[in-house]
C-alpha cells in the first residue's frame, strides 16, 4: 500500500478523463489487489529490502515522468522536505518493507486481509490525535466488529493453529503505519501549497533514498538476476505505486473521497482470489468469513453523520466530494477551503494521504 500526500493547489483547467471513473476504479482495485501477489513473487528471487527498493524506484520514475509531462517542480524548503521524509518513511518505506518481510512466511491472501485493518487502526488513532474526530456508537461498534473479524481470520477460535505470528504481526504493523503517517501528514503538511504530484514525487524520492541506504547495509546488491521476480517488482512499482497514485488522486478529484475510498473494500477480495487462483495458496474456512467481518467493521468506522447546525434555519452546504461544510467564515478554514471533514479532497485545507496498496 502506498500512501502519498495531497495538498490544496490553485485550480487548473482540466480535461475530462478519457476513461469513465468506474473503469478506472476497477483498474485501481485490480492493481492494488494483485500487489500482494507481486510482493510474494518478488520475494522468491530477491531479499525483502531489495523488493521494496525496486518498488520505490519504479514508482518514483512513473511520478517523475508525470511531473515532467505536467511541468511540475519539486517542493522547496527544508521544513517541507523534512516532513516529507518522515511521511515517506511512515507511508512508504516502513510498510512496504514490513509487507515484503511478512510475505516470506505468510500467504499473500493473509497479507491482503491484514491490510484491510488500516481503517480500524486509523479510527483509534484519530480519536486520540485529532480533536475534531470523535467516535459515535456506530463507529465504535464497527471497531469492535472489525477486530473480531481479525481474530476470526487469524483462527483464534482454533488456537491460532498453523499461523506464523511474526509474519502476521509484521503485516498488521504495516497496516498500522499508514494511519500514523496520515495523521502526521495532516498535522504537519496542511496547506503546504504544492500540487499533489509534486508532493507525491518528493515523498517517494525520499523513501527511495531511505531504502537505498538500508538495502546497502543489510542486503547489498543482488548476486544474480531472476527475470520473473524482477518483472513482478517492476509491475509492483510502476503500476501498484506510481500509476495507482495517479489513478487514486484522479478519482478523489472527480467523485470525491467517500466514493474513491471504497476501493479499500475490494482489495482483500481480489488479493485472496489472486493468491488462491494464481499461487495456489490454501484458504481455511475461517479466512473468508473473517475477511467479510473485517470489511464490515471497517465500513462502519467510516460512517460519519453531519454535525448539527448551531443556528435555526441555517443549513450546511454539501460539496461535490460528499462532505458537509459550513458556508460561514471560519478561522480554522482558509477562504474557499473545504472542511476538515474531507481530508482526502484536493480542496481540503490539509494534505493527508491518498492510499495505494
Secondary structure, DSSP 8 states (H G I E B T S, - for coil): -EEEE------------SS-HHHHHHHHHHHHHHHHHHHHHHHTTS-HHHHHHHHHHHHHHHHHHHHHHHT------HHHHHHHHHHHIIIIIHHHHHHHHHTTTS-HHHHHHHHTTHHHHHHHHHHHH-TT----HHHHHHHHHHHHHHHHHTTGGGTTTT--HHHHHHHHHHHHHHHHHHHHHHHHSTT----HHHHHHHHHHHHHHHHHHHHHHHT-S-SS--HHHHHHHHHHHIIIIIIHHHHHHHHHHHH-HHHHGGGHHHHHHHHHHHHHHTT-----HHHHHHHHHHHHHHHHHT-------SSTT---EE-TTS-EE-SS--TTS-TT-B-TT-TTSTTBSS--EEEE-
